[in-house]
């Protein structure tokens, strides 16, 4: 972000012309410095993420395998809930690992025809255990609209999961997270509305910037990854506040009017 322009830039004489030229050069140099700093940070991040992913994925796969083996019809309700929680948390760790790898080595999405609402509902179930633990009620659409888009299922689910986890963390005392989908012209709009304090003015402006976070202990990566994934799907993302309180994240993706009859569904 550029610094304020000096008052001399408003002058109409040669001094004003020189001041404007120097201000432009300063802003360009500042922009290049910021780009270089971010590139250096991403390079370091890539080395760390690759090493951590290798160290985490093997024990994580073992946890997931043993959780599958432990599941049995005769389990009591408490044990079944505990096992479900273990599997959900393992899924969260897997998502975090994939998120860091995506950030350091982004690749084009593998796009196929998707029932977006079905994809979204699957993601809701993966975070339901964590939401319940935080006292958050997830409310999704009861109707199945079958809104189709060309997308990468795992990438879009990663984006949905990031937004929902951010919303859950924004309500440490519990609350409601409402998730809705609707067709708007040539787009599908997915809205996530929480009952937290909402976005600050700075977060509304910079919420998707890499490494920007106002949450204690936050890394400032989640919403940046969401924005990158949605952009790679030719969509766009918006951060808003509800008039009555709470934050809203809107993800808009292209609507495919061609159904699964003419193109194989994912």
Backbone as a ProteinNet text record, in pm:
[ID]
protein_1_A
[PRIMARY]
XXXXXXXXXXXXXXXXXXXXXXXXXXXXXXXXXXXXXXXXXXXXXXXXXXXXXXXXXXXXXXXXXXXXXXXXXXXXXXXXXXXXXXXXXXXXXXXXXXXXXXXXXXXXXXXXXXXXXXXXXXXXXXXXXXXXXXXXXXXXXXXXXXXXXXXXXXXXXXXXXXXXXXXXXXXXXXXXXXXXXXXXXXXXXXXXXXXXXXXXXXXXXXXXXXXXXXXXXXXXXXXXXXXXXXXXXXXXXXXXXXXXXXXXXXXXXXXXXXXXXXXXXX
[TERTIARY]
82.2	0	86.6	52.9	134.5	112.8	217.8	209.4	132	81.1	7.6	94.1	32.4	106	137.9	256.9	291.3	204.9	183.3	95.9	146.5	278.1	334.1	278.8	226.2	173.2	49	-14.5	-134.3	-100.2	26.4	65.7	61.2	36.2	23.3	152.3	256	380.5	480.1	604.9	708.5	737.7	728.8	752.4	646.5	521	414.7	435.6	479.5	505.7	616.6	724.2	835.7	791	708.3	660.8	576.1	491.4	408.1	493.1	595.6	683.7	760.3	812.6	886	794.9	670.5	574.5	541.7	527	498.8	614.8	738.5	856.6	863.1	835.9	837.7	737.2	614.3	509.9	547.1	608.1	648.7	758.1	854.2	961.3	906.5	810.6	749.3	674.7	602	529.4	622.9	736.2	833.9	894.8	921.3	979	882	752.5	652.5	640.3	643.8	637.6	757.5	876.9	997.1	990.9	943.5	933.1	834.6	721.6	623.4	677.9	752.7	812.6	910.4	989.7	1085.9	1014.4	905.8	829.9	765.1	714.1	651.7	754.8	874.7	979.9	1015.1	1030.3	1058.5	941.3	820.7	700.9	693.8	731.7	729.2	820.9	940.5	1034.2	979.5	924.3	870.1	748.6	658.7	535.1	563.1	653.8	686.2	741.8	831.3	887.9	783.5	698.5	594.5	493.8	457.4	360.5	412.1	540.5	599.1	596.1	624.5	628.9	489.2	389.8	254.4	172	189.6	98.6	106	223.9	234.1	159.8	186.8	109.1	-39.4	-73	-213.3	-284.7	-219.5	-278.5	-300	-207.2	-221	-341.1	-358.9	-474.1	-604.2	-611.1	-732.9	-761.7	-657.8	-675.7	-728	-667.1	-710.2	-850	-884.7	-1021.1	-1122.1	-1088.2	-1175.4	-1188.1	-1075.2	-1076.5	-1153.4	-1155.5	-1223.3	-1374.9	-1424	-1568.5	-1636.8	-1741.2	-1813.4	-1959.3	-2052.9	-2196.4	-2232.5	-2156.1	-2192.7	-2136.6	-2077	-2023.5	-2136.9	-2112.8	-2213.8	-2209.5	-2311	-2325.5	-2206.8	-2158.5	-2047.3	-1920.6	-1894.1	-1776.2	-1788.6	-1907.8	-1929.6	-1907.9	-1954.7	-1934.5	-1786.9	-1717	-1573.8	-1496.9	-1532.7	-1465.9	-1495.9	-1618.7	-1655.4	-1574.6	-1552.5	-1474.2	-1328.8	-1272.7	-1134.8	-1121.8	-1217.9	-1213.2	-1230.2	-1315.5	-1336.5	-1211	-1145.9	-1024.8	-910.8	-903.5	-802.1	-825.4	-953.8	-986.8	-943.8	-958.3	-914.8	-763.8	-688.2	-541.9	-503.7	-571.3	-543.2	-569.4	-679	-710.3	-605.5	-554.2	-451.1	-322.7	-285	-164.6	-181.9	-296.6	-322.1	-327.3	-378.1	-386.9	-248.7	-157.9	-22.5	47.9	25.8	87.4	30.6	-100.4	-161.6	-106.1	-85.3	-35.4	103.9	186.1	324.1	340.3	248.4	257	119	63.5	-70.1	-69.7	-175	-189	-330.1	-349.1	-483.7	-581.7	-705.7	-804.9	-841.2	-868.8	-915	-1067.3	-1118.4	-1260.1	-1345.7	-1450.2	-1551.4	-1687.8	-1793.2	-1927.4	-1964.5	-2001	-2030.8	-2168.4	-2238.1	-2357.7	-2305.8	-2303.7	-2235.5	-2299	-2431.7	-2496.3	-2467.1	-2462.3	-2425.1	-2283.8	-2193.8	-2054.6	-2047.8	-2128.7	-2131.8	-2185	-2290.8	-2348.9	-2251.6	-2173.2	-2070.8	-1969.3	-1933	-1836.7	-1895.3	-2022.8	-2089	-2074.2	-2090.3	-2082.6	-1942.1	-1839.2	-1702	-1666.3	-1737.5	-1706.3	-1813	-1915.1	-2024.6	-1976.4	-1887	-1836.1	-1763.3	-1680.5	-1606.9	-1702.5	-1806.2	-1905	-1979.3	-2022.1	-2094.9	-2007.8	-1880.3	-1787.8	-1775.2	-1787.2	-1776.6	-1910.8	-2017.4	-2149.7	-2212.9	-2168.8	-2219.2	-2316.3	-2430.6	-2531.1	-2515.6	-2499.2	-2488.3	-2626	-2664.8	-2794.1	-2770.5	-2800.3	-2787.6	-2924.4	-2926.6	-3052.5	-3110.5	-3241.6	-3307.1	-3340.7	-3365.3	-3395.1	-3265.5	-3276.9	-3159.4	-3183.1	-3116.1	-3143.9	-3073	-2970.1	-2890.2	-2841.8	-2758.3	-2695	-2558.3	-2537.7	-2418.3	-2312.4	-2187.6	-2075	-1959.7	-1866.1	-1744	-1641	-1603.1	-1512.9	-1434.2	-1336.3	-1252.5	-1311.3	-1368.1	-1439.7	-1353.4	-1233.2	-1150.2	-1109.7	-1081.1	-1041.3	-1159.5	-1277.6	-1393.5	-1433	-1423.4	-1453.8	-1353.3	-1228.5	-1127.4	-1165.8	-1212.4	-1254	-1373.9	-1475.2	-1593.2	-1553.5	-1465.9	-1424.5	-1350.6	-1262.6	-1189.6	-1284.2	-1384.6	-1478.6	-1557.3	-1603.9	-1683.3	-1600.4	-1476.3	-1391.4	-1361.3	-1340.4	-1320.6	-1442.7	-1561.6	-1685.5	-1702.6	-1670.6	-1681	-1586	-1463.5	-1365.8	-1407	-1490.2	-1537.5	-1649	-1697.7	-1805.3	-1760.8	-1661.7	-1611.4	-1717.4	-1820.7	-1928	-2045.4	-2027.7	-2136.1	-2219.1	-2309.2	-2393.3	-2446	-2481.6	-2539.9	-2462.7	-2434.6	-2374.6	-2474.2	-2522.6	-2623.4	-2556.3	-2575.8	-2514.6	-2625.2	-2625.2	-2729.9	-2669	-2740.4	-2699.7	-2817.6	-2787.7	-2892.4	-2832.3	-2915.5	-2873.8	-2904.7	-2805.7	-2824	-2771.8	-2864.2	-2822.7	-2732.7	-2611	-2516.8	-2425.6	-2459.1	-2373.4	-2450.2	-2373	-2423.7	-2359.7	-2442.2	-2389.1	-2404.3	-2292.2	-2291.2	-2260.4	-2351.9	-2335.9	-2317.5	-2220.9	-2193.3	-2215.5	-2318.8	-2353.1	-2339.6	-2252.1	-2232.5	-2294.6	-2288.3	-2344.9	-2235	-2114.4	-2002.8	-2003.6	-1890.8	-1883.4	-1876.8	-1859.7	-1847.3	-1704	-1681.6	-1548.6	-1521.6	-1398.4	-1358.5	-1343.9	-1333.3	-1315.2	-1187.6	-1082	-955.8	-970.5	-1041.6	-1060	-1143.5	-1241.6	-1321.1	-1233.4	-1130.3	-1040.5	-929.8	-877.8	-757.2	-777.4	-900.1	-925.7	-870.5	-854.9	-803.4	-653.5	-589	-444.5	-371	-264.7	-184	-117.2	-126.5	-67.1	-138.1	-254	-329.9	-426.2	-418.8	-510.2	-524.9	-648.3	-673.3	-703.5	-701	-729	-598.1	-597.9	-477.3	-435.1	-311.3	-261.3	-295.6	-369.3	-407.6	-288.9	-285.4	-175.9	-206.9	-334.9	-368.7	-353.7	-389.9	-374.1	-508.9	-602.1	-726.4	-806.4	-840.5	-923.1	-845.1	-714	-633.5	-641.5	-633.7	-645.1	-783.9	-888	-1024.3	-1033.4	-982.6	-987.9	-915.3	-800	-723.4	-798.6	-859.6	-933.3	-1053.4	-1129.2	-1248.2	-1208.3	-1101.8	-1054	-1011.8	-947	-904.4	-1022.8	-1141	-1264.2	-1346.1	-1281.2	-1346.6	-1460.5	-1446.1	-1546.5	-1491.2	-1567.1	-1520.4	-1576.1	-1514.8	-1543.8	-1568.2	-1661	-1689.9	-1703.4	-1650.6	-1663.2	-1757.9	-1857.3	-1956.5	-1992.3	-2064.8	-2124.1	-2275.8	-2346.4	-2492.4	-2535.2	-2640.3	-2690.1	-2723.6	-2771.5	-2807.8	-2695.3	-2575.2	-2460.7	-2418.1	-2291.4	-2238.4	-2173.7	-2090.5	-2017.7	-2081.3	-2061.1	-2108.1	-1992.6	-1967.9	-1872.4	-1952	-1938.6	-2009.8	-1909.6	-1935	-1853.9	-1941.9	-1901.9	-1980.8	-1902.4	-1969.5	-1908.7	-1997.4	-1938.5	-2018.4	-2121.5	-2241.4	-2349.2	-2346.3	-2344.6	-2351	-2495.1	-2552.9	-2691.9	-2702.7	-2589.6	-2589.3	-2585.4	-2684.2	-2691.9	-2613.7	-2624	-2545.5	-2589.2	-2703.5	-2747	-2649.6	-2585.6	-2497.8	-2348.5	-2321.1	-2181.8	-2175.3	-2079.6	-2071.1	-2050.7	-2127.5	-2111.9	-1996.5	-1940.8	-1831.5	-1888.5
-118.3	0	124.7	220	339.1	435.7	512.9	615.7	734.9	822.5	940.4	1027.4	1086.3	1173.6	1305.5	1361.6	1490.6	1602	1709.2	1817.4	1882.6	1874.1	1935.9	1875.8	1751.7	1687.7	1758.5	1841.3	1912.8	2041.1	2079.7	2202.9	2185.3	2294.5	2291.8	2332.1	2364.3	2409.8	2296.1	2329.5	2228.6	2150	2218.6	2149	2040.5	2073.5	1974.1	1857.6	1888.1	1781	1689	1749.1	1670.8	1589.3	1648.8	1577.7	1456.8	1473.9	1360.7	1249.5	1286.6	1186	1109.6	1184.1	1119	1030.7	1075.2	994.9	865.5	872.5	752.4	653.8	705	618.1	554.7	637	583.7	470.1	491.5	389.3	262.3	277.6	159.9	82.8	154.7	88.6	17.9	83.4	22.6	-104.6	-98.7	-217.1	-331.9	-300.6	-404.9	-464.5	-378.5	-429.1	-523.2	-485.4	-571.3	-704.5	-700.6	-825.4	-914	-853.6	-931.3	-993.1	-913.5	-966.1	-1083	-1069.8	-1177.9	-1302.4	-1282.9	-1397.2	-1470.7	-1392.9	-1454.7	-1532.6	-1475.3	-1543.3	-1670.7	-1663.3	-1781.8	-1890.7	-1851.1	-1950	-2023.9	-1946.9	-2008.7	-2094.3	-2043.4	-2117	-2249.2	-2245.8	-2367.6	-2475.5	-2435.7	-2532.6	-2592.9	-2505.5	-2552.8	-2642.6	-2599.1	-2673.8	-2811.8	-2817.8	-2947.3	-3043.9	-2993.7	-3079.6	-3124.1	-3030.8	-3065.9	-3164.3	-3143.5	-3232.6	-3376.2	-3391.5	-3526.3	-3589.5	-3507.7	-3560	-3588.4	-3512.7	-3526	-3632.6	-3645.5	-3731.1	-3878.6	-3928.8	-4071.6	-4103.5	-4032.7	-4062.3	-4030.1	-3930.5	-3897.4	-4010.7	-4068.7	-4182.2	-4300	-4318.9	-4427	-4403.1	-4278.4	-4243.9	-4270.4	-4227.3	-4245.7	-4393.6	-4472.1	-4615.5	-4683.5	-4654	-4718.4	-4672.2	-4550	-4504.1	-4583.3	-4612.4	-4694.7	-4836.1	-4892	-5028.8	-5038.9	-4930.8	-4933.1	-4926.4	-4875.8	-4860.6	-4997.3	-5011.2	-5138.8	-5111.8	-5195	-5173.1	-5177.6	-5254.9	-5270.5	-5161.1	-5058.1	-4949	-4873.4	-4832.1	-4750	-4607.7	-4529	-4395.4	-4305.2	-4312.4	-4225.9	-4259.7	-4388.7	-4430.4	-4391.6	-4406.2	-4368.8	-4219.3	-4136.7	-3992.6	-3956.4	-4024.7	-3998.3	-4035.3	-4147.9	-4191.4	-4094.5	-4047.6	-3950	-3822.1	-3783.4	-3663.4	-3682.1	-3800.5	-3829.3	-3819.8	-3879.4	-3877.4	-3735.8	-3656.8	-3518.8	-3434.5	-3452.4	-3375.8	-3418.1	-3547.7	-3595	-3531.5	-3515.4	-3451.3	-3305.1	-3238.8	-3099.5	-3088.8	-3179.7	-3178.9	-3203.2	-3299.1	-3326.9	-3202.8	-3131.4	-3010.3	-2902.1	-2889.4	-2789.8	-2820.6	-2948.3	-2988.1	-2956.2	-2994.7	-2968.9	-2819.3	-2742.9	-2598.3	-2536.3	-2576.1	-2521.4	-2564.6	-2688.4	-2734	-2658.4	-2632.7	-2557.5	-2415.2	-2355.9	-2219.5	-2208.9	-2311.1	-2306.4	-2361.5	-2451.8	-2509.5	-2509.8	-2393	-2390.5	-2456.1	-2528.2	-2595.2	-2569.4	-2571	-2548.5	-2652.7	-2613.5	-2710.9	-2812.5	-2935.2	-3042	-3032.9	-2960	-2923.4	-3026.5	-3071.1	-3160.9	-3106.2	-3159.9	-3113.2	-3158.3	-3060.9	-3088.6	-3037.5	-3116	-3068.9	-2990.4	-2857	-2775.5	-2787.8	-2794.6	-2803.9	-2938.4	-3044.8	-3174.5	-3172.4	-3107.9	-3092.8	-3013.3	-2908.3	-2824.1	-2901	-2979.7	-3054.5	-3159.1	-3221	-3314.7	-3243.4	-3121.2	-3044.8	-3006.4	-2970.5	-2937.7	-3051.8	-3173.6	-3288.8	-3306.5	-3269.2	-3287.9	-3191.9	-3078.5	-2981.8	-2981.5	-3065.9	-3063.6	-3096.5	-3194.9	-3231.7	-3116	-3046.3	-2933	-2819.8	-2801.5	-2696.6	-2727.2	-2851.2	-2890.3	-2872.8	-2906.9	-2891.5	-2744.2	-2652.9	-2509.7	-2446	-2526.5	-2473.3	-2399	-2430.7	-2364.6	-2456.8	-2403.5	-2478.2	-2447.9	-2551.8	-2535.8	-2550.4	-2453.4	-2458.3	-2448.9	-2556.8	-2557.9	-2564.6	-2556.9	-2562.3	-2702.6	-2713.3	-2843.8	-2892.1	-2797.7	-2834.9	-2867.8	-2952.6	-2984.3	-2924.8	-2812.2	-2736.5	-2790.7	-2873.9	-2927.5	-2815.5	-2730.6	-2624.2	-2674.2	-2677.1	-2739.9	-2636.7	-2673.8	-2589.9	-2679.5	-2624.5	-2697.7	-2666.8	-2768	-2739.6	-2860.8	-2833.3	-2935.2	-2962.1	-3080.2	-3111	-3087.3	-3141.3	-3131.1	-2986.9	-2910.4	-2770.9	-2688.3	-2706.9	-2630.3	-2668.1	-2797.2	-2837.2	-2776.5	-2764	-2698.4	-2552.4	-2485.2	-2345.3	-2333	-2419.5	-2415.8	-2442	-2540	-2576.6	-2459.5	-2393	-2279.1	-2170.1	-2138.6	-2033	-2073.1	-2198.2	-2243	-2247.3	-2292.7	-2296.8	-2155.6	-2061.6	-1922.5	-1869.8	-1902.8	-1856.4	-1918.1	-2046.4	-2113.3	-2048.4	-2017.6	-1954.1	-1812.3	-1749.1	-1613.3	-1611.9	-1732.3	-1742.7	-1831.4	-1787.4	-1872.1	-1902.9	-1819.6	-1845.1	-1918.4	-1969.9	-2040.6	-1946.5	-2004.5	-1924	-2007.8	-1941.8	-2008.3	-1971.3	-2070.2	-2048.2	-2095.9	-2002.8	-2033.5	-2034.8	-2144.9	-2161.8	-2176.9	-2090.6	-2094.6	-2090.4	-2146.3	-2139.5	-2090.9	-2015.6	-1969.7	-1937.8	-1948.8	-1910.4	-1762.9	-1690.2	-1548.2	-1524.3	-1526.1	-1508.2	-1621.7	-1588.7	-1689.2	-1741.2	-1713.1	-1752.3	-1829.9	-1905.3	-1965.4	-1889.8	-1838.8	-1767.9	-1855.1	-1880.5	-1954.8	-1854.1	-1841.7	-1743.6	-1813.4	-1765.6	-1815.1	-1698.4	-1706.6	-1597.7	-1646.4	-1580.3	-1620.8	-1518.2	-1549	-1460.5	-1400.4	-1387	-1329.3	-1177.8	-1115.9	-969.6	-902	-978.5	-918.8	-881.4	-836.2	-795.1	-650	-623.3	-484.8	-415.7	-282.7	-208.6	-252.3	-279.3	-323.7	-462.5	-551.9	-687.7	-688.5	-599.9	-591.5	-554.8	-476.4	-432.8	-534.1	-596	-677.9	-823.4	-865.4	-998.3	-1113.1	-1095.1	-1203.8	-1189.1	-1087.9	-1072.4	-1186.1	-1232.8	-1338.1	-1287.3	-1367.4	-1340.5	-1229.4	-1182.6	-1085.6	-1160.4	-1131.7	-1192.4	-1100.3	-1088.8	-1013.4	-1107.4	-1236.8	-1335.2	-1376	-1379.1	-1418	-1559.7	-1572.9	-1702.9	-1735.2	-1646.4	-1671.5	-1653.9	-1735.1	-1729.6	-1639.8	-1607	-1522.1	-1592.6	-1721	-1800.1	-1846.4	-1881.2	-1947.6	-1876.4	-1748.2	-1676.2	-1643.3	-1629.4	-1609.1	-1730.5	-1849.3	-1972.3	-1982.4	-1945	-1946.3	-1856.5	-1734.1	-1639.3	-1693.2	-1757.8	-1812.7	-1927.1	-2013.5	-2127.1	-2078.9	-1984.8	-1934.7	-1861.5	-1783.7	-1713.5	-1812	-1922.6	-2024.4	-2093.9	-2082.8	-2138.6	-2031.3	-1918.7	-1807.3	-1746.7	-1751.7	-1694.2	-1575.2	-1526.4	-1415.1	-1427.9	-1355.2	-1366.8	-1227.3	-1218.3	-1089.3	-1107.7	-1012	-1008	-893.9	-923	-822.2	-836.3	-738.6	-745.3	-737.7	-812.9	-805.7	-678.5	-613.5	-494.8	-524.4	-646	-681.9	-746	-751.6	-811.7	-941.6	-973.6	-1095.5	-1069.1	-1163.3	-1151.8	-1240.2	-1200.8	-1279.9	-1294.7	-1417.1	-1444.3	-1500.2	-1436.6	-1481	-1533.6	-1654.6	-1715.1	-1732.4	-1674.7	-1683	-1761.7	-1860.8	-1948.5	-1953.6	-1979.6	-1986.8	-2099.6	-2071	-2170.4	-2240.2	-2372.6	-2452.8	-2494.4	-2453.3	-2489.3	-2629.6	-2684.9	-2821.4	-2919.5	-3006.1	-3101.4	-3227.7	-3324.8	-3448.3	-3537.5	-3506	-3591.1	-3585.1	-3465.5	-3453.1	-3454.2	-3436.2	-3439.5	-3527.6	-3620.7	-3707.4	-3625.9	-3656.5	-3586.4	-3644.8	-3562.1	-3610.6	-3696.7
0	0	0	-88.8	-105.2	11.1	37.3	141.5	86	174.5	127.4	36.9	-64.1	-155.3	-85.9	-106.1	-44.6	-104.2	-30.9	-79.9	-208.6	-235	-356	-484.3	-476	-597.3	-649.7	-567.3	-610.9	-686.9	-685.3	-754	-904.9	-976.5	-1122.2	-1194	-1119.6	-1183	-1197.1	-1230.3	-1251.2	-1122.7	-1009.1	-881.5	-860.9	-893.3	-881.1	-975.4	-1099	-1196.1	-1145.4	-1092.4	-1038.7	-917.9	-831	-711.8	-750.9	-852.4	-896.8	-956.2	-1032.5	-1092.7	-984.2	-884.8	-776.8	-692.3	-671.5	-594.5	-667.7	-799.3	-877.7	-869.1	-881.8	-871.7	-733.4	-629	-491.8	-474.9	-527	-512.6	-588.3	-706	-783.5	-711.1	-653.3	-578.3	-454.4	-387	-269.6	-308.1	-421.3	-468.5	-501	-566.1	-599.2	-473.7	-373.2	-247.9	-177.7	-176.1	-112.4	-185.1	-318.9	-396.2	-366	-357.4	-329.6	-190.3	-92.6	43.6	49.5	-22	-20.8	-90.3	-198.8	-269	-179.2	-104.3	-12.4	97.2	148.6	254.3	200.3	77.3	17.6	-8.3	-49.3	-73.3	55.7	164.5	294	339	319	355.8	280.6	152.1	72.1	127.6	169.7	227.1	356.3	442.4	570	547.4	459.9	436.4	377.5	283.4	221.7	325.4	410.6	514.8	615	658.3	755.1	695.6	570	505.8	504.4	474.4	472.5	611.3	713.8	850.4	906.5	861.8	916.9	845.9	714	636.6	676.5	708.4	744.6	874.9	986.6	1108.1	1090.8	1010.8	987.9	915.7	816.2	744.6	838.2	932.8	1029.4	1121.7	1166.1	1251.1	1176.9	1051.9	973.5	950.6	923.5	901.6	1027.6	1142.2	1266.7	1308	1276.2	1304.1	1222.2	1097.2	1013.3	1071.1	1118.2	1170	1301.9	1378.7	1508.5	1495.8	1383.6	1367.5	1364.5	1444.9	1453.2	1488	1440.2	1466.3	1614.4	1693.2	1834.5	1924.3	1869.2	1951.5	2020.2	2146	2213.8	2159.4	2192.3	2134.8	2166.9	2292.2	2331.2	2253.5	2238.2	2162.6	2016.1	1961.5	1821.8	1800.6	1896.5	1885.3	1896	1987.2	2003.9	1877.3	1817.6	1695.2	1581.3	1575.3	1472.4	1489	1615.5	1642.9	1599.5	1627.2	1586	1434.6	1364.6	1218.4	1163.9	1226.9	1180.9	1202	1319.2	1346.9	1254.7	1223.1	1127.8	990.9	956.1	828.5	829.1	942.4	954.3	934.7	998	983.9	838.6	775.3	634.5	549.2	579.1	505.4	524.3	647.5	674.2	597.9	595.5	521.6	373.3	317.5	176	147.1	244	227	214.7	301	295.2	167.5	125.2	1	-118.1	-115.3	-224.4	-229.9	-114.5	-107.2	-167.6	-146	-193.3	-334	-375.1	-509.4	-574.9	-603.4	-664.3	-801.2	-830.6	-959.6	-1010.6	-1143.3	-1197.5	-1143.8	-1112.1	-1062.3	-1169	-1125.4	-1214.7	-1221.6	-1318.1	-1319.7	-1392	-1322.2	-1378	-1337.5	-1395.7	-1362.7	-1221.9	-1136	-995.3	-957.3	-875.8	-806.3	-686.2	-697.9	-597.8	-460	-454.2	-323.7	-257.3	-336.4	-280.5	-226.7	-299.7	-256.5	-126.5	-117.9	1.4	122.7	102.5	214.1	267.9	179.1	225.3	315.1	276.2	355	490	491.3	618	718.3	671.1	761.1	817.3	739.6	789	901.6	910.6	1017.4	1126.9	1113.3	1209.9	1351.2	1363.2	1495.2	1562.3	1486.5	1541.9	1578.6	1496.7	1525.6	1655.2	1670.9	1791.8	1915.5	1902.2	2014.6	2054.9	1957.2	1984.8	2017	2021.9	2051	1934.7	1813.3	1693.1	1620.4	1584.7	1509.6	1360.9	1281.1	1136.1	1074.4	994.5	926.7	776.4	706.2	561.5	496.2	366.4	292.5	299.3	325.2	328	186.6	96.7	-41.7	-114.5	-217.8	-299.2	-436.9	-464.2	-585.5	-708.8	-689	-799.2	-891.2	-834.2	-910.5	-955.7	-1085.3	-1141	-1176.1	-1152.9	-1191.5	-1233.2	-1306.7	-1339.7	-1231.9	-1155.8	-1044.8	-999.7	-918.7	-856.4	-717.9	-697.4	-573.7	-449.9	-447.7	-327	-300.1	-406.2	-386.7	-334.5	-394.5	-350.3	-207.9	-174.2	-37.2	60.3	17	100.7	124.3	18.6	32.7	126.4	108.6	195.6	340.3	360.1	496	562.2	488	544.7	592.7	509.8	546.4	671.2	675.1	789.9	917.9	909.2	1028.2	1078.1	985.3	1025.8	1100.1	1047.8	1111.3	1249.4	1262.9	1393	1493.5	1449.6	1537.9	1576.1	1491.8	1521.8	1625.3	1664.8	1764	1880	1959.1	2068.5	2173.5	2181.7	2277.4	2216.9	2096.6	2029	1943.7	1866.6	1778.7	1664	1557.1	1441.5	1315.6	1234.3	1103.3	999	919.8	818.4	680.3	607.8	475.5	372	270.5	168.4	29.4	-66.3	-206.6	-288.8	-392.4	-482.9	-618.5	-722.1	-856.9	-876.6	-927.5	-958.5	-1099.9	-1196.6	-1335.1	-1379.6	-1417.9	-1467.4	-1357	-1231.1	-1119.1	-1013.6	-934.9	-811.6	-696.5	-604.9	-488.6	-365	-299.1	-172.9	-62.2	34.7	142.8	276.8	353.9	488.6	584.2	666.5	758.5	902.2	979	1118.3	1212.1	1342.1	1444.9	1531.6	1473.2	1546.8	1543	1576.2	1582.4	1446.3	1340	1207.2	1174.6	1051.6	1008.1	1048.9	1087.9	1111	975.9	978.2	853	781.7	859.9	800.6	739.3	809.3	758.1	630.7	621.2	498.7	379.5	405.4	298	271.1	379	364	404.8	426.9	481.8	400.8	268.9	186.1	157.7	216.7	198.3	268.4	205.5	265.6	392.7	499.4	630.4	707.8	660.4	739.4	830.2	959.2	1055.8	1175.5	1226	1348.8	1465.2	1439.5	1543.9	1610.6	1742.2	1815.5	1775.1	1731.3	1687.1	1543	1474.9	1336.5	1242.6	1136.2	1040	920.9	899.4	786.3	653.4	650.4	527.8	472.9	561.3	521.5	414.8	436.8	340	213.6	224.5	104.3	12.9	71.8	-6.4	-69.3	7.6	-45.9	-168.7	-156	-267.5	-389.9	-368.3	-480.3	-547.3	-467.2	-523.3	-603.5	-547.3	-616.5	-744.3	-740.2	-858.9	-967.5	-926.2	-1023.2	-1088.5	-1028.2	-1085.4	-1159.1	-1190.5	-1261.2	-1178.9	-1046.4	-958.9	-883.7	-786.7	-705.1	-564.1	-472.6	-329.3	-271.5	-176.7	-112.8	37.2	112.8	258.2	293.9	379.1	415.5	562.9	612.8	745.7	733.4	818.1	820.3	894.4	849.5	921	1067.3	1094.4	1230.8	1309.9	1253.5	1321.9	1256.4	1271.6	1211.9	1077.3	1036.5	910.6	804.2	679.3	565.2	466.7	425	316.8	200.5	84.8	-35.3	-137.8	-185.7	-290.7	-413.7	-524.4	-647.5	-752.2	-811.6	-911.4	-1034.7	-1151.5	-1273.5	-1266.5	-1311.2	-1316.4	-1451.3	-1447.1	-1569.7	-1592	-1702.6	-1731.3	-1789.1	-1833.9	-1885.5	-1769.7	-1760.8	-1650.9	-1676.4	-1587.8	-1599.8	-1715.2	-1780.6	-1889.3	-2006.7	-2026.7	-2141.3	-2104.9	-1975.1	-1928	-1803.3	-1794.4	-1676.8	-1550.7	-1447.2	-1319.6	-1241.4	-1152.2	-1066.1	-955.4
[MASK]
++++++++++++++++++++++++++++++++++++++++++++++++++++++++++++++++++++++++++++++++++++++++++++++++++++++++++++++++++++++++++++++++++++++++++++++++++++++++++++++++++++++++++++++++++++++++++++++++++++++++++++++++++++++++++++++++++++++++++++++++++++++++++++++++++++++++++

